[in-house]
Amino acid sequence: MADGEDTPSSQPALARTMGLTTLVVYGVGDMLGAGIYGLIGKAAGLMGNAVWLAFSLAMLVALLTGLSYANIGSRYPRAAGAPYVVHRAFRAPFISYVIGLGVAASGLTSMATGSRVIAGYVQSLGVRLPTGVLVVAFLVLLSLVVFRGIRESTWMNILCTTVELTGLLIIIVVGVRYWGSVNYLETPATAGEGSVAAGISAGLLLQGAVLTFFSFIGFEDILNVAEEVKRPRTTLPLGLLLALLIATCLYILVAISAVSVLPYRELSQSKAALVDVVRKAAPAFPPILFTGISIFAVANTALLNYVMGSRLLYGMARQGLLPAWLGRVHPVRRTPHAAILVLLGIVLTLALAGDIRQLADATSLLLLGAFVLVNGALLVLKLRPGEPRGAFEVPVFVPAAGVLVCLVMIVGRVLGREADARAPLIAGGVVVGISLLYALRRPRHVVLDEAP
């Protein structure tokens, strides 16, 4: 082990309490998050009534990498699975280090941004406390839940997911009677034309898929709780794929309801698109309830990013990529308490620093880069003789296609309609910063023992 003080065998194991149902809820909650609540308006502005097609294509794109992650989880069910398989394939600690900390950075910036959103929502309900106080209170409360145990984190996730799922089901239910009222293939470019199906170009579909792809981000976090899942070699792949399919069905039904109730041009101009859908379709429904639902949605995203980040640091420490003390497990709570405390300090600093949306956009690019390398690593491992096989295996073309489509997503994100030159520059800066950390603490030995 890197620092020679705590070896994996000297530390208690994480508690295996997650079954298939809780794992599916974990994955669905991580994907739903707050994304759909703010994304549907932008997507409708680009795709018009055909926004459901964008979600469908984005799901197929996400599914390729999702299948790779399912295969990896079946072969190597361990925390920090992405850095592990990248190092196992390429034997390059530096790349694994960048992948691990890049993914962790995406979770931390999401948590920091979400904590400020939570503070804004709470203030909108009449609570007169400074933003900083609310941010600190929320993050400390979250850290206590994560420290308490994976069972408690799972119950909080179930509660939050139930609330945010209820919000989406309300949209679907109130919109059902409007279904069939519009042409679901009409886009802004084809409005008024007699035949619109032929007008949905491949380029437009690609733009829509790039925009909506990030509503599926979260499926990869399932891999980081592998050491807390019962029978992970079979439960992980099934839970990941079920979560992806459930989220897709919800997104498509919500998209159809939204454009059926409100004209897509009006939807694209709304600052609270789904609230406006409910306001028109069910005027008696109190809009303030959707503020509460949004609080639960954002809180759930922060919770699951906290769980993911702490398990990622724990796993990297156990592999020798980070200091060994970050891999310590509390003897009573059976949680990685050192990693949880470190993350609390980092995310408090980020959240109190102010608006970090550009950093969040940049780290989403890093996450796509991680997908490219993880797909590539699985491709190498599948072609390497002697590697263990899992209970769930995919053909070689799946990770190969995953590499290709994730590269297309990166190009689309950098050069597309929503492009911002600052995001790739900041992403590059993050990589440089992680590289400097690696140079200051070069891992002497990386553990590649078999997955637990």
GIWO-V890893 format. One record per residue. N is the residue number from 1. BURIAL is b if it has 24 or more other C-alpha atoms within 12 Angstrom, else e. Layout:
N:BURIAL
N:BURIAL
This chain:
1:b
2:b
3:b
4:e
5:e
6:e
7:b
8:b
9:e
10:e
11:b
12:e
13:b
14:b
15:b
16:b
17:b
18:b
19:b
20:b
21:e
22:b
23:b
24:b
25:b
26:b
27:b
28:b
29:b
30:b
31:b
32:b
33:b
34:b
35:b
36:b
37:b
38:b
39:b
40:b
41:b
42:b
43:b
44:b
45:b
46:b
47:b
48:b
49:b
50:b
51:b
52:b
53:b
54:b
55:b
56:b
57:b
58:b
59:b
60:b
61:b
62:b
63:b
64:b
65:b
66:b
67:b
68:b
69:b
70:b
71:b
72:b
73:b
74:b
75:b
76:b
77:b
78:b
79:b
80:b
81:b
82:b
83:b
84:b
85:b
86:b
87:b
88:b
89:b
90:e
91:e
92:e
93:b
94:b
95:b
96:b
97:b
98:b
99:b
100:b
101:b
102:b
103:b
104:b
105:b
106:b
107:b
108:b
109:b
110:b
111:b
112:b
113:b
114:b
115:b
116:b
117:b
118:b
119:b
120:b
121:b
122:b
123:e
124:e
125:e
126:e
127:e
128:e
129:e
130:e
131:b
132:b
133:e
134:b
135:b
136:b
137:e
138:b
139:b
140:b
141:e
142:b
143:b
144:b
145:b
146:b
147:b
148:b
149:b
150:b
151:b
152:b
153:b
154:b
155:b
156:b
157:b
158:b
159:b
160:b
161:b
162:b
163:b
164:b
165:b
166:b
167:b
168:b
169:b
170:b
171:b
172:b
173:b
174:b
175:b
176:b
177:e
178:b
179:b
180:e
181:e
182:e
183:b
184:b
185:b
186:b
187:b
188:b
189:e
190:b
191:b
192:e
193:e
194:e
195:e
196:e
197:e
198:e
199:e
200:b
201:e
202:e
203:e
204:b
205:b
206:b
207:b
208:b
209:b
210:b
211:b
212:b
213:b
214:b
215:b
216:b
217:b
218:b
219:b
220:b
221:b
222:b
223:b
224:b
225:b
226:b
227:b
228:b
229:b
230:b
231:b
232:b
233:b
234:b
235:b
236:b
237:b
238:b
239:b
240:b
241:b
242:b
243:b
244:b
245:b
246:b
247:b
248:b
249:b
250:b
251:b
252:b
253:b
254:b
255:b
256:b
257:b
258:b
259:b
260:b
261:b
262:b
263:b
264:b
265:b
266:b
267:b
268:b
269:e
270:b
271:e
272:b
273:b
274:b
275:b
276:b
277:b
278:b
279:b
280:b
281:b
282:e
283:e
284:e
285:e
286:e
287:b
288:e
289:e
290:b
291:b
292:b
293:b
294:b
295:b
296:b
297:b
298:b
299:b
300:b
301:b
302:b
303:b
304:b
305:b
306:b
307:b
308:b
309:b
310:b
311:b
312:b
313:b
314:b
315:b
316:b
317:b
318:b
319:b
320:b
321:b
322:b
323:b
324:b
325:b
326:b
327:b
328:b
329:b
330:b
331:e
332:e
333:e
334:b
335:b
336:b
337:b
338:b
339:b
340:b
341:b
342:b
343:b
344:b
345:e
346:b
347:b
348:b
349:b
350:b
351:b
352:b
353:e
354:e
355:e
356:b
357:b
358:b
359:b
360:b
361:b
362:b
363:b
364:b
365:b
366:b
367:b
368:b
369:b
370:b
371:b
372:b
373:b
374:b
375:b
376:b
377:b
378:b
379:b
380:b
381:b
382:b
383:e
384:e
385:e
386:e
387:e
388:b
389:e
390:b
391:e
392:b
393:b
394:b
395:e
396:b
397:e
398:b
399:b
400:b
401:b
402:b
403:b
404:b
405:b
406:b
407:b
408:b
409:b
410:b
411:e
412:b
413:b
414:b
415:e
416:e
417:e
418:e
419:e
420:e
421:e
422:e
423:b
424:b
425:e
426:b
427:b
428:e
429:e
430:b
431:b
432:e
433:e
434:b
435:b
436:e
437:e
438:b
439:e
440:e
441:e
442:e
443:b
444:e
445:b
446:b
447:b
448:b
449:e
450:e
451:b
452:b
